[in-house]
């Protein structure tokens, strides 16, 4: 199993990406809403069918976009927190946190049923600061 | 194993073992705090004596309530994560930088630095995304790098020395409410300070005598008077920015300035000022992405296969990978409660019409009534899971679920 290549310091050397990881970047075409690109990374070609991958990322995107949507319950929750001087956040869980927790559980389930059998492992995007979805290729 | 706050690479100051974060230099913040606290104490201790008796006891009560609200907003602004985007891992950096055009020397022998811009279409408008070499990430639109704190901050507004922190997406509402509540409070203190002096001068029949008798009133009135100009001014400016759904940073750069660029649209504008206000002030709150209270588990390196006492390599690899993913399952709970009894009703409104063509996606998440339901092509639940792997995964999950800790609350 190859590990990630070290980054050379000289500007003339080539930087090699890690051989055992594929990254799914953020998709900003709809604005700053939380959405990841549904394009299958080159490293996963042949490892997972494209429609399965698109559906997985699509489901994750739906949960994430819901996290950032301003619904009536979100506004009420924020108003209530404001009235308590934001002390309510000490004991209350926000809608966003609940959504991200759902995403974590969904990623675990997908690892168990979709990625695990294909020797892949998806890292929860929250672990990567919602920058990328990292998919580890467990076997070359 | 070190916690993430212990290996935080930026220049912000991490306090209370990862529960709070602020700028390194807080000297101006202490001045702000001193001005507010000292003036309030003087007002409550001296002016309110006469006011409570002559006018109403609700005067000092309202003053105290406002004082507490102002302090809450100020402390929340100062000590919460403004929306810092955690730095990219070395693997991510390698992946992105391998795709960037490296530094080149062109035909004339001129050096061209590495290209680090990419164009992105957002709702009909072209944005240039920049790659931040310090933070090793593509900066989201509206994010900016704060050189004082050495972080990329989402929806960066400005770095405020008075408040001792960057103002960004997560703490903008606290900053704005601090400004508004402080404006109201300054006005309140100034008005009732003057009322106190007037009442005293009526009793003593001499205004100068009244001032000599209550010098603290004069002091609080002067502090409030000079503060009002700047606080109300800034509050008004930010009210205008909120209604236009722009940040100070974007306003300074003229990103959405329609006078300079008439065909420019703000793709983040919700349509009207009230909708923008509601979204900015009462919209969803992002939790801190820094996750300071969690263990630093060597995020940069690849996960290596570990064989473990006769178990096959696949199981151990699955276990190793879920050690990374299982821990966050309880991250978003501030209380020590088991993940399984969390209500998922809040996410129930997400439409569950995603159709999956392959049969290997689960029909429903275990234990969830209302989460996104992924329908299989033939309606059958998932199968084809690795035998033995599930037990390892299940064991890992139950171990991490029972061990939840108090998490970063700001």
Interface residues (C-beta under 8 A of the other chain):
Chain A: X1 X2 X3 X4 X5 X7 X11 X14 X15 X16 X17 X18 X20 X21 X23 X25 X26 X28 X29 X30 X31 X32 X49 X51 X52 X55 X56 X58 X59 X62 X63 X66 X67 X68 X69 X70 X71 X73 X74 X75 X78 X79 X82 X85 X86 X87 X89 X90 X91 X93 X94 X95 X96 X97 X98 X99 X100 X101 X102 X104 X105 X106 X107 X108 X109 X110 X111 X112 X113 X114 X116 X117 X119 X121 X122 X123 X124 X126 X127 X128 X129 X130 X131 X132 X134 X136 X138 X139
Chain B: X68 X69 X72 X73 X76 X85 X86 X88 X89 X90 X91 X92 X93 X94 X95 X97 X98 X99 X102 X103 X120 X121 X122 X123 X127 X129 X137 X138 X140 X141 X142 X155 X173 X174 X177 X267 X268 X278 X279 X281 X282 X283 X284 X285 X286 X287 X289 X290 X291 X299 X300 X301 X302 X303 X304 X305 X314 X317 X318 X321 X322 X324 X325 X326 X328 X329 X331 X332 X333 X334 X335 X339 X342 X343 X344 X346 X347 X349 X350 X351 X354 X355 X356 X357 X358 X360 X361 X362 X365 X366 X368 X371 X372 X374 X382 X384 X385 X386 X389 X390 X393 X397 X409
